[in-house]
Amino acid sequence: MHSLWEIKLEKYDNSQNRKYETIFTLANGYRGLRGVQDFSKKGECGNFIAGVFDKNDAQVTEIVNCQNPLVFNIYFDNEPVDIDSCEVLEFERSLNMKEGILYSKYLLKLQSGRIVRIETERFVSRNNVHRWAAKYKITPVNFASKMFIENIIDGTVTNSSLDPFLKTKHFEVEEILDLQPGIALKSITIDNKIQIIEASTLFSENNSENIFTRRKFGRFGEVAREIYESFVKEGKEYIIIKYGVTYTSRDTKEEITNIAKDELFKFIKEGYEFEKDKHIKYWDNLWNKIDIQIKGDDAAQRGLRFNLFQLSSSAYDGDDRISIAAKALHGEGYKGHVFWDTEIFMLPFFIYTNPKVARALLMYRYNTLDGARKNAALNGYKGAQFPWESADDGLEVTPKWGFDYDGNPIRIWTGEEEFHINADIAFAIWEYYRATKDKEFMNNYGIEIILDTAKFWNSRLEYNKEKNRYEINKVIGPDEFHEHVNNNVYTNYFARWNMIKALQIVEMLRSENPVLFNKLCNKLGLSNADFEEWKKKIELIYIPMAKDGKLIEQFEGYFGLLDIPITEYDENGMPKWPDLKGHKLHDTQLIKQPDVVMLMLLLGDEFDLESKKINYEYYEKRTMHKSSLSPSMYSIMGLVVGDTHNSYKYFMKTVYTDLEDNQGNAALGLHAASTGGSWQSAVFGFGGLSIDHDEVLNFNPWIPENWEEFSYKINWRGSIIKVTVKKDKIEILSDRDNEVKVYGKNYILKENELLEVPRN
């Protein structure tokens, strides 16, 4: 029986290596090391350092796959340990999420008949983000021989290494160093001239006895290598530690070679177990904030913890120039770019569990605001236009071309038409402020973004003189099956929300902080005339509706499209493509992911329950879920409208997006939005958490029959609130006084007093 803190793989199949590299990735927000299979050359190495981007001759700027420091080879005499040419007698890889450590066990029979047992563990430190390490226990089972251990840092790495037509080298090797002992390889990116150094060395730990008899250093082109020789006896266990250190010129103005060298020797002196213990303690403290406990459903518990583990591994509060990419630090998918996924899907997890990280993620948007302003100017608009895909400077980096579901090249329009990200960022800033009351952030950064995005929307609105209304034409909404559409409801509604929120802030500033108000007006070129213009336009923004006013039309003309029912589902319960009868996808009502339903979830107070139910039922039947962003939103809305059976089904699809690879592309990296959606499905869905217009916490939970108990914690304005949902009651415990509503009834939570309410 697997622990509820473990993800295990117990059978080796090298065709699955790339998928499990993603699942077994170890990251700390500063960097991610893909979970490459020990002793195999089949797969794709991945060393991604947040903020290290480059273009060179790639289509667009992308995250750099840096030099690979993980290579560790074993030879007995001249025979290599190669898992793909061995007979695998025993195999197990296990990600311990409680500790943040990847464990492996192998019993391998080499082609010569030698049998060797190898146990490994690897961690990327959360205590010191520049450190990582691995431990190897090697036991020759039926032989004695010379053993050679090869430590390599490989500087030949390219992006898209498995596709010869898309390979791009993003760095040049500047220097290869012999640290005596240890090796270092320093590189520099082609365009931005960011220096990256990887330093590593091996130490044997066998009752304080050094088993190595000889060391040899080698430099082979763009590869640094050191080889250690020893003699091993039959049946005896030998322990070897690989220490690793990483720095970039983004981290410091000092020379990184000396810093890395000093850090490596300090690491060795302190020892593997010292850093490992501090790393485990860090995770222990973090789990105390973020863990969600489900009793009675082991599959849900394990799957949910995997998502919480990988999402929290993807963020770092020590650098506010970086954010979380759509594939996090787990792969090259989407080129390491940041989308709306971060603000709408991932950020709530951090807002309500780790606000310091949430603030750092929002500061990334402020630090790329100049790029957003350039985007707007280049496209003929005012204010700030945040890019659909963002890298390091806020300029639009969406590729112009990609591939469709059949592998055919297609034009990508999202970078030119998917404008809703502007309002998504403004919405996220307000959600952060509402939950933290961080006035310093709002006054110095947040308000400026909300005003500048409102200024953009004002310039993007188009006046239809014939119908006396303002429209936003030729756009793409969250449902990306339909391009070049007019008046997408999600886009129009959120543009209006963004402008209304900006005007509310203007009124607040006028009375509370006139100095800041005047300063921002001067900086952004805004005046009372602009605000009056916004007010008039807001009243005339067009929102398409059905004639009865309840069913919302996703965009103008959507109801007139071909309505093709979804009738078949695959082994993962995901919809199969129906027969389009020769029509193009955009000519049908089939949608990629929720659009109208997303709007009703995010702005829940603005729609009544009947409207939510009508729209949920209509659009759920037409959704293909060709995005990992989709199932979690249907899970939450299903609980809102009473479709509890489907809510649980969609929740399980969400938490197993990568573990079961139900989107078919886990090999490319983590579905980071889905990890955030998992938390939202649990807390906003089953946990029933919402915040009303008066900014009071509401709890209206529902849990499946097989769940005996469900509990989670949130951080609300510095107060830690623990919610436990049982079969017969809900318990709420707070470390400060708080006003809450449970099942619509008002309560005052007194500090450290338990509130118990019978379940509805």
N, C-alpha and C positions, 0 to 999 in steps of 0.2 A: 504494500500500500504506500503510495507516494505521500510525502508530507504536504500539507496545505501551503507550505512555503517553497515548494520545489517544482521546477519544470524539468522533466526527465526525458531523455532519449535513450532507448535501450537496444536499438538495432541500427547497424551502420549501413547506409545506402548513399554512396557519394553523389547520386543524382539529386539528393536533397541537401547537399552541403550549403548551397547559397541561402536557402530558406532558413536553415538553422544558424547560419552566420548572423542573420538579422535577429533571430529569437535570442541567441546567446551573446549578443552585443553587450559589452560593458562600457558604460559612459558615466561621466560626472558633470555634464553640462559644459565643461571646458573642452572636453574631447571625447570621442567615441572610438573604441577599437572593436571592429566586427569580430564575432566569435568564430574565427577561422578554425577549421578542424586541425588538430595536432597531427603532424606527420603525414599531411596530404597536400598535394599540389592542385587538387581539383576544387575550384571555388574562386572566390574573389576577395583578396585582402582589402581591408578598409581601415584607414587611419585618418579620421576627420577631426580637425581642430576648428572649433566654432570661430567664425569671423575671417577665416583664411580663404579668400576667394580669388579667382583669376580667370581670365578669358583666353589669352593667347590665341590659338586658331580654332577654338570651339565656337559653336553657334552663338552662345551667350555666356556671360560671366557665370561661373559655377564654383561650388565648393571644391577645394583641392583634396584629392586623395594623396596624402603625403607619404613620405618614405615609410616603408614597412619595418617596424622594429621587432616584430613578433617571431621572426624565423629562428627556430631552434631545431637542429638536426642531430640525430644520434647514429653513429656507425659502430658496428662490432667488427673488428678488423676492417675490412673494406666494404662490409655489407650495410647498406642504409636501412634504417627502420622506416618503411613506407607502408602505411596502412592500406593503400590501394593495391599493393602487390603481395601483401601478407594474407595468411589465413587468420581471420578475426575470431578468436576463440571466446572472448568475453569483451563486452563493450557497454559503456555507460557514460553519458554526459548529464550533468545535473546543475541547473542554475539555482543556487540557494538565494532566494530573494530576500530573506531575512537578513543575511550577512552581506549580500552583494558580491558573492564569490561564485565563480564557475569551476566546478569540480569535474574531473574525468577519470575513468578507470579503463585500462585496456589490458587484455592478455592476447599477445600476438605471436603467431608462429611464422618466422621468417622463411624465405625460400630454402635456406640452408638446413632448416629443421630446428634452428635455435628458437627457444621460446622465451619471451621477455614479458615481464609484468611492468606496466608503467602507470603511475597515478599522478595526476597533475591538479593544480589549483591556480587560478589566475584572478587578480582583482585590479581594478582601476580606482585609485584611492579617492574617496570623498573627503578625507581629512586634509590631504594635500593634493590639489588637482594636477600638479605637475608630475606626480609619481604613479607608477604602475609596477606590478611585479608578478612573477609566476614561480611556482615551486614544482619540481619534478622528483618523484621517487621512482628509481629504476632498479628492478630486481632481475638479474639473469637467472632464469628458472632452472635451466638444464645445461649450462655451459659456463666456462670461464674464458675470457679473451681480453684483448686490448679494446678499450672503448674510446671513441673520439666524440667530443661534443662540439658542435659548430654553432656559434652565436653570430647572427647576421643582421645587419641593417641594410635593407634593399632600397637603393635609390633609383631603380628602373621603373618604379610604379607609374602607371598612367591612369587617367580617368577612362571609364568605359572600356576597361581592359579586356572584356570578353567580346567586344565588337570591333573587328579590325578597321571598319570604315569610320568609326566614331572615336577612335583612340586620340587622346590629347595629353601631352606632357605639360604639366603646369609649373614645373620647377626645374631648375638646374642644380646640380650638385656643386656646391662651392668648396667644400672642404671635407676630407675624411681624416679622422684623427685616431691615433693609437694612444689610449689613456693609460696603458700599462699598470694595472689591467683595465680592460674595458675598451669600448670603441665608441666613436661618435661620428655622425654624418650630418653635416649642415647643408641645407639647401636654401635656395632663394626663388620666390615665385617670379614668373616671367614679367607680368605687367606691373603689379603693385610693389614688387621688390620686398616682400615680407620674408624674413629669414626664419627658418624652422630648424631646430636641432633636436635630434634624437640621440640619446646616450644610453648605453647599457653595458652590463658586465655580468659574468657568471661567478658564483661562489659555491664551493662545495661545503655542505654542513653535515659532517659525519662524526659526531662526538668530538668536535673541535679539531678533527684531523682533516687536513687538506689532501684529497685523493688525487688531485691533478699533479702529474709528474712533469708536464711540459706544456708551454703555451706558445702559440705561433700567431702572429698578426698578418693579415693580408688585405690588400687593396686591389679589387678587381673591377676596373671601370667605375661604375656608379654603385658599387657594392663594398661595404665595409665588413670585414670578417675576422673573427678570432677563433682559433681551434684549441681545445684543451684535450690532452691525452691522459689516460689513466689505465690501470689494469683492474678488471673486475672479477670477483670470484663467484662461483656458482652459489645461488641461494641467498646471497647477501644483498641487503637493500642499500642503495646509494642515493643521497639527497643532494640536489643541485638547485640553487636559487638563481633566477634571472631578475636582476634589478633594472628598472627602466625610468628614465627621466625625459621630460619634454618641455621645451620652451620655444617661444616665438618672439620676434621683435615687436609684436603687438603688446607683449607683456611688460616690457621694460625698455628703458633708453640705454641701459648698460649693454656691454658686449655679452651676448647670450652663450658664447662658448665657455667662458669662465664661470658663468652662473650655473650652467648645466653640469659642468665638471664638479664644481663645489657641491652642488645639490646631490649628485650621484654618490660622491664619497661620504657625504653626511648620511644619506639613506643607508648605505652599506654599514656604516658605523652604528647607527641606531638599530638596524636589523629588520629583517622581514616581519617577524612576529610583532614587533613594536608598531610598525605602520599598519599591519593587518588588524591589530586590536583597536587602534584608533579609528580605522575605517569601519569596523563592525559597530563600534560605539556610535559613530555618526549615523549609521543606518538605524540603529536602535532608537535614537532620539527622533529621527525623521519618521520612522514608522509610528511612533507614539502620536505624531500629529496627523498622519495621513491614512492610517489603516482603517479599513471598513471590514467589519466582521459579520459573516453570514453563517449561522449555525443551521445544519440540516441539509446543506447543498454544497458538497465538496467541490463539484465541478465549477459552480459559480464562484465560490470563494477563491479557488486557485486561479481561475481565469481573470477575475477582477484584480487580484494582487499582482499578476503579471503586468497588467496595464498601469497600475499605480507605480510599480517599480520602474518600468521603462519611461513613463512620463516624467517622474521626479528625477530620473537619471539624465534627462535631456535639458535641464535648465540650470543656470548658474547665476547667482546673484552678484558675483564679483566682477561682471563686465556688462555695462548697460549699452554696449554697442552691438550686442548680439541678441538674437531671438531663437525660437525653436522652428526649425524647418519642417516642412510637411512630412519628410521621412526622418526627422530628428537627426541624430548623429550616427545613424544606423545603416546608411547606404547612399548611393549616388542618385536614387530616384528623385525626380523633379529638381535635379542639379543643386540640391541643398538650399533651394529657395524657400522663402517665408511667404505664406498666403494668409487669407482670412482665417484659416484653420486655427492659427495661434490665438487670436483674440476671441473668436466665437466658441471654439470647441475646447481649447486647452486652458486658456486663462482663468475661467471660473474655478478650476481645481486649485490653482495657486492663490487666487483671491481669497478663497475660504479656508485654505490650509496653511499657506506660506506667503503672506502678503508682500514680504520683502522681495521675493522672486517675481511676483506679479508686477511690482513697481519697476523692477529692472527690465522686464519684457516690454512694458509700455514706454520706458525711456528709450528703448531701441527705436520706436516710432518717432519720438521727438528728435533723436539724434540723426534720423534720416529725413527730417522735415524739409530741409533745403532741397533734397532730391525730389521730394513730392511736389514742391513748388515749381521746380524746373519742368517736371512732367506736365503740370497744368499749363504752364506758359508755352511749352512746345506744341501742345494740342489746342491752343487758342482759348484756354479758360483762365479764370482767376483763382486765387487761393492756392490750396494744396490738393493735388491728386496723387494719393498713395498708389504705388504700383500694384498690379495684380500679383506679380511675382517680384519679390524683393531680395536683394543680396546684401551688399555692404554699404551702399550709399543712397538708397531710396529711389534710384532711377529704375525705370521699367526694364525688366530683364526676361520677360516672357518670350520664349522662342516663337518665331513666326511659323515654323512648320513642325509637325509631329506625325503620329501614326494613329489610324482609327482602330476599331476592334478587330478588323481583319488584317491589320498590318499594312494598310495602304497609306501613302503619304497624304496628309491633309493640312490645310491652312489653319493655324490656331488664331482665333480672334479674341480670346479672353483678355489679352493685354491691352486691346484697343476698345473693348466694349463692356467688360465686367466691372462697372463703376461702384457697385454697392460696397466694396471694401472700405471706401471712405467713411461711410456711415457706420460700418461694423467697428472700425477703430474708435470712432467717437462714442459709440454705445459701450464699448469695453472700458473706456476711460471713465464713463459715468458709473458703470457697475462697480469698478474698483473704488471710486470715491464714495459711493453709497455704502459700501461694506467696510471701509476703513476710515472715512472722514479725514483723509490725508490732505489737509489744506495746503501744505507746503508744495506738494506735488501739483495739485490743481492750479494754484496761483502762478507757479513758475513754469509749468509745462502743459498741463492738461487743457486748461481753458484756451490756450493759444491754438492747440490742435482743433478743438471743437469749433472755434470761430473761423479758422482758416478752411476747414472742410465745409462749413456752412456757406462760406464765401464761394467755394467751388460750386456747390449745388446751385446757388443763385445764378451763377454764370452758365451752368449746364442746362437749366430749364429752358424749354422752347415754348413760345406763346403760339397757340392755335387761335387765330383771330376769329375764324368761322365759328368755333365752338366756345370761345371765350374761356379757355382753360390753359394751364401750363402742363406740358408733357415732357417726358424724357424718352426719346426715340433712339432706335438702333442700339440696343443694349443686349447683354446676356445676364440673366439672373442666376441664382444658385443652381437651377436646373440648366446644365450646359448642353443638353440635347437641342435646345432652341436658341439659335443665334439671330442677330439682327432684328430682334423683336421690339415692338413699341409698347411703352407703358407697362413694363414688368412691375407687378404690384409690390413685390419685395423691395425693389429699387426705389420706386416712387414713394412708398410709404416711409421707408427709412430716410430718404432725402428730406421729406417733410419733418420727420422726427428730429433729425439732425439740426435743421434750421430752427424748429421750435425750441429745442434744448439750448441752442446758442442764444436765442432771444431771452429765455428765462435767466441764463447766466448773466447776460448784459444787464438786466434789471437788478439782479442780485448785486453785481459789482458796483453799479451806479450808487446804490445806497450804502453798501458795506465797505467798499474799497475804491473810492473815486480816483485815487492816484494810480492804482493798477489799471483801472478802466481806461484812463486817458493814455497811459503808457502803451497798452495793447492796441488801442485804436490808432495811435500814431505809428506803431510798428507795422500793423497789418493794413494800414490805409483805409480804415473804416470810419464811418460817421453816422450821425442820426439819420441822414438820408438813406443810407444803406439799410439800416434796421427797419425803417418804414417801408422800404421796397420789399424786404423779406416778408414782412407781415402781410402785405397785399398778395404776394405770390403764393404764400402758404395756403391761403384761402381757396386758391384756384388750381392747386395741384390735382391732377386727374388720377382717381383710383378705380380701375375697372371692377365692376360687381355684376353678379347675376341680377335679373329683374326683381327677384324677391329680396335682394339686399343681404342675403345670408351666405350664399355660395359666391366666393370670390374668384374671378377669372384671372388665372395666373398672369396672363398678359393679354393685351388687346387682340382679339381674334382667336384665342386659344380654344374656346368652345366650338368653333367652327371646324377644327381639325378632325382628321379621321380618328375614330375611337376604336382601337384594336385591343381586345381583352387579353390579359395575361392568363394563360391556362396551364402552363407546365413549369415545374421547379426542379432544380438539380439536386444532387445528393446532400448539398449543404442547405437546402431549403431556399436557395436564391432563385429568382425568376429566370426562366429560359427565354431567349428571344422568340417572340411569336412570329408568325408569318406576316411580313409587312405587305404582302400582296403586290410587290413591285414598287411600293411607295418609299420615299426617303423617310428617315427617322424623324426629321424635323417637321414632316407633314402630318405626324400623328400626335395624339395626346399622351403618349408614353413619355415619362420624365425620368431623368437620371437619379434625382434625389429630391427630398422635400424642398419646396420653395415657399408656397403659401403657408404650409404647416410650420416651417421655420419661423416665419414672420409672427405667427400666432403664439408660438412658444416664447420667443424673445420679448414680445410686447404683450404678454398674456393679459394684463389688466385692461387692454383696449378692445378685447373681443369677448362676447358672452359665450357661455358654455354651449349653447345650441349651435352657434356659428362654428365653434371649434369642432364639434362633432360632425356637422355636415361636411366641412372641408376635409377633415381627417378621412372620413369614409370615402369621399370622392377621389381624393388624390392617392390614398394608400393603394387602391386597386390599380393604379396606373403607374406605379413607381417600380423601376427596374433595379434599384439599389446598385447601380454601377459606380458607386462611390462609397468608400468606407465611412463617409460622413452621414450616411442616410439612416441605417437601422436605429442608432441611438435616439435620434429625434422622434422617430415613430414609437419607440419604446416609451418615451416620456409622455408624448401626447396621447398614446393609447391609454395610459394610466389616468390622464386628465379626463378623458371622455368615457372611461369604463371598459375599454377593450383590453382587459387584463391578460387574457390568454396570449394575444399577439404581443403584448408588452413584454412578457417574459421571453417569448421566442426572439424578439428583436434584441433584447438585452443580451441573451446568450450569443447571438450572432455578432454583436458588438464586441463582447469581451473575448471572443475567440476569432476575431478577424485575422490576426497573425498566427495564432497557435494552430488554427485549422486552415489557414490560408484561403479563406472563402472568397477573397477577391482575386486570387490566383497570381499575385505579384509580391508576396512577402519577401521574395529574394532581393527586391530592389531597396528595401529599407522598411522601417517601422511605419505603420499607419498611425501617425502621432495624433491626428484629429480623433481617431477612434478610441485612443487611450483616454483622451479627455472626455469623449462621449460616454465612455464606460463609467467614469466618475459621475457625470451628470445624470446618466440613467439611474444610477444607484441613489444619489442624494436628492436630486430634483424630482426623480421619478418615484422609486419605491420609498425613499425617505420623505417625500412630500414637502420638501422645503421650497418656499417661495417668499418673495418680499413684496408687500403691497405698496400702494401709492403713498401711504403714510410712513413708509420705510420701517415697518414692523415685520418681524419674522413670523411666517405662517408655517405650520406643520400639519399636513394632511396625508399621513403615510398609508401605504397598502403593501403587504408582503404576500408572496405566494404561499399556498397551503403547506408546501414542504419546508418552508423556512421556519425554524423554531424561534429564531431571534435574529435581529438585524440591528447593528449599531454603527454610528459614525460620529465624527467630531467636526465642528466648523469653528473658524475664527471670525467673530462678528465684532468689529470695532475694538479689537484687542481682548475681547472676552472669549474664553474657550467654552463652547457649549457641546455637551455630549448628549446624543439622542439615541435611545434604545427602544426599538419597536418589538414588542412581544405579542403573543397570540391574543392576550386579553387586555393589554394596556400599553401605553406609551410612557416612557420615563424620560425626563429632560433634566439635566444637571448643568449648572452654570457656575463659573468661578467669580461672576459679578452679577449685580442686579440687572435684569433684562425684562423688557415687555415682549411677550410672545402671544400668538394666537394658535390654539390647538383645535382642530376641527371647527374653526370659525369662532371659538370662544376666547375671550381675553383673559390673560393671566399675567401676573407679575412674578417673575422668577427671582427669588431671593438668593443671595450669594451662598453657595454650598448647600442649598436646600433642594431636595429632590422633588420635582413636580411629577405626579403620577395622574394620568388621565385614562379612563377606560377606553378601549378601542371601539370605534364606531362599527 
